[in-house]
Amino acid sequence: MARKPKQETPRTPPIGGTDDRDKAINALRALLAEKRFEDVGFADIAGRAGLSLAQLRNVFRSKLAILAARIKDIDRAVLGGTESDMAEEPPRDRLFDVLMRRLETMADDKAMVRELMRAAMRHPSLALALNALAVNSQQWMLEAAGIDAAGPKGLLRAQGLALLFARVAAVWVDDEDEGSSRTMAALDRELNRGARWAGLLDDLCMIPEGLCRIAQRRPRRRRGEDEAAEAA
């Protein structure tokens, strides 16, 4: 199993930010620990944040846009904590460290993530929109690990990593062990499976005009995915 990151990972801003953007993000985080995603309205978010509806609308257009902003904050924290001494490690170990650092950064968001997983099961359109956000985020994680995320092959890698990370997160949300042993074991297992997929992908993409180009034929995004892309 790859080693766990050595340095302490900086947490993203805690609940109680001072500007309207952070107040809105932290309000939604708190509400999703208490309510179903579909039961949280703009008035709920504004009230919890201490903002007027006009102030909330000035910073965010939708709940999905608020989630996208939170994900961007997490991305920044992980990217800012990338260790230079990992450069000589194998790509798999670098990716293990990056993803563990991401989970550590998300430690205060477990309740929110748990609800989003449940909501995605209830609402396929939300699942698609969250997947679009996850794929974009995992492209950054791949690059942080020194793995190419550009082009059609990079997009396929990011999609595979988004699915892999979702499976690990399903273990992580219920892992109460201080050392995150269950989560680390799940990530190790999933990366072993992912390595086999990556090998197959590399073989396919060696064909210049072959199957790799399928990734370029992306279906038209739905409205929720358009909001996610614009907010990210």
C-alpha angles and dihedrals in degrees: 000000000000117000123264116248111278100211125071109259115232112240120233116249112303124230107288104060116168106224126069093252095055092042091055094046093048092045091056091046090054094044093051088057087060108029143036114267093244092051094058112094133187091256089055091052094045092047094049091046094048091240134127118243088251091055091048092049090050092063103030136028098197146359088260090056089054090052090048090054091051091050090050090053090052091048091053093049092051094045091049091055098051110136118230092206090066091068093095094048122100114271091250092056092047090052091047090055094046093051093045088050089052092053091048089051089052094052093115092050101062095111092048093048091049091054093046090054090052092045091051089056090053097044119040092190090058090048090056093049093048089048090055090054092046094051092051091048093048091053086063091047091053091051090048087056091050093252119134111251098172127113130006094316091051090051091052090048091051092049091050091047091049090056091044092050092049090056091050092046089055087063094039096057090063098036107111095170111120091223093047090231096161091048093049091049091050092049091048091051094047093048090053089055091043092053090060090050091048091053091053091047092053090052092051094047093053086080103090097212096020141103096317089076090065087081089065091062095078118172119245109276121243122239094265092053091049089055090048093051093047093048095046 
